[in-house]
Amino acid sequence: MCAMKASRGKSGETTDGRDAPAYTVAEAAHYLRLPAATLRSWALGRQYPTAEGGAQFHPLIRPASRIPPLLSFWNLIEAHVLRSLRTEHGVSVPALRSAIDYAEKDLGIERLLLRPELRTNAGSVFLEKYGALIELSASGQLAMRRVLQEHLKRIKWDRSKFPVQLYPFLLTGEAEKERPIVIDARLAFGRPVLASKSISTRAIADRIDAGEPVADLAADYGLDASEIEQAAVYERAA
């Protein structure tokens, strides 16, 4: 297991390892339970047909690398937060883009989707701005705030107020209390591991696919059978 280390970009400036290219779009989409095409549009944009011939959908997040298309751990966090707004509550893309731009410019917070301030004032301003754009009712704002908060609770920030851990949902849309799986920028090259012992979920799933019984794996790793099953379900879920 290995941490993501800081590296130097073309300009010679040191780049935080959490913001370095680490995941293909397909990998990140799998970890977040998102369609790969959706995440690709969020990170890289896409063209779409119109009555006039065509238009460009501009990215909502800045990928760590466009050529080749690779995402960073921080991009993973941004997509996780976007999912709470876009897919869990049906926020329209124009309103979402407008609200993000408003919050970042007016609050002066760079890369708002990474910041813990979303849980407090920034989140309130964001939701109020979005609500005004689409005339969202007070109850609608409350429902959206709860969805956003459930997603933000699954992120752990460091002392510099940047994300260092993500506890992904095992099942899409569920506000689960259990957090058996963690994606930690410092472990296993940022791949999902069991939170209790930092064992790769992929390694567990591969051993089960090879025919090893759950009970044997639990004994090998000193884990409960339920943890082994959770790792396999997460890794192999469509």
PyMOL commands that set and color helices and strands:
alter all, ss='L'
color gray80, all
select helices_A, chain A and resi 17-19+25-32+36-44+73-86+93-107+112-114+116-119+121-134+138-152+188-190+201-209+214-221+225-236
alter helices_A, ss='H'
color red, helices_A
select strands_A, chain A and resi 7-8+14-15+23-24+46-48+55-57+70-71+155-157+163-166+181-184+192-194
alter strands_A, ss='S'
color yellow, strands_A
deselect
rebuild
show_as cartoon
